[in-house]
Amino acid sequence: MRHTYQAVLRGNELEWTDEAPQRLDDGRPVHVSVTILESSASQGERMAEALGELARMNAMAEVTDPAAWEREQRQDRPLPGRTS
């Protein structure tokens, strides 16, 4: 059975950010697979670049009522028990 544990890799050592696996207590080697996740800063930078490009393109120029546009995109339905 596979389990996922959260850790930070510092150099050649893993620093557990949550509960550490119990199997490591006996000191025997354990095979692991590590996936390097992109930092949230780079994701935020990419999002800012994408939004900046949309602004430069004036991509939403035809939208005169943002709330109506959003409702149309999301196809909102009235919530039960609410009149508006």
C-alpha positions as CSV (number, residue, x, y, z in Angstrom):
1,M,0.0,0.0,0.0
2,R,1.3,3.4,-0.9
3,H,1.2,6.3,1.5
4,T,1.9,10.0,0.9
5,Y,3.8,12.1,3.4
6,Q,4.6,15.8,3.2
7,A,8.3,16.9,3.5
8,V,10.7,19.5,2.4
9,L,13.9,18.5,0.7
10,R,17.0,20.4,2.0
11,G,20.1,19.4,0.2
12,N,20.1,15.6,0.5
13,E,17.8,15.3,3.5
14,L,14.0,15.2,3.8
15,E,12.4,17.3,6.6
16,W,8.9,16.0,7.4
17,T,6.3,18.8,7.6
18,D,3.5,16.5,8.8
19,E,3.6,13.1,10.5
20,A,6.7,11.1,9.6
21,P,6.3,7.5,8.4
22,Q,6.6,5.1,11.3
23,R,8.6,2.6,9.2
24,L,11.7,4.9,9.5
25,D,12.1,4.3,13.2
26,D,14.3,1.2,12.8
27,G,17.0,2.9,10.7
28,R,16.7,0.6,7.7
29,P,16.8,2.2,4.3
30,V,13.5,2.9,2.6
31,H,13.0,3.4,-1.1
32,V,11.1,6.6,-1.9
33,S,9.9,8.5,-5.0
34,V,10.1,12.3,-4.7
35,T,8.1,14.7,-6.9
36,I,9.4,18.2,-6.9
37,L,6.5,20.6,-6.7
38,E,6.8,24.1,-8.1
39,S,6.7,26.8,-5.4
40,S,3.6,28.8,-5.0
41,A,5.6,32.0,-5.7
42,S,6.4,30.8,-9.3
43,Q,2.7,29.8,-9.8
44,G,1.7,33.3,-8.6
45,E,4.2,34.9,-10.9
46,R,2.9,32.9,-13.9
47,M,-0.7,33.8,-12.9
48,A,0.3,37.5,-12.8
49,E,2.0,37.3,-16.2
50,A,-1.1,35.6,-17.7
51,L,-3.4,38.3,-16.2
52,G,-1.1,41.0,-17.5
53,E,-1.2,39.6,-21.0
54,L,-5.0,39.5,-20.9
55,A,-5.0,43.1,-19.8
56,R,-2.6,44.1,-22.6
57,M,-4.8,42.3,-25.1
58,N,-7.9,44.1,-23.7
59,A,-9.5,40.6,-23.8
60,M,-12.5,41.6,-21.8
61,A,-13.3,44.9,-23.5
62,E,-16.7,43.7,-24.6
63,V,-17.9,42.9,-21.1
64,T,-20.0,45.8,-19.9
65,D,-21.6,44.1,-16.8
66,P,-19.0,41.9,-15.1
67,A,-21.6,40.4,-12.7
68,A,-24.0,39.4,-15.5
69,W,-21.1,38.0,-17.5
70,E,-20.0,35.9,-14.6
71,R,-23.5,34.6,-14.0
72,E,-23.8,33.7,-17.7
73,Q,-20.4,31.9,-17.6
74,R,-21.2,30.0,-14.4
75,Q,-24.9,29.4,-15.3
76,D,-25.9,30.2,-11.8
77,R,-29.2,28.9,-10.5
78,P,-31.3,30.4,-7.7
79,L,-30.5,28.9,-4.4
80,P,-33.3,27.0,-2.5
81,G,-35.1,29.3,-0.1
82,R,-33.7,32.5,-1.5
83,T,-35.7,35.0,-3.6
84,S,-32.8,36.8,-5.3
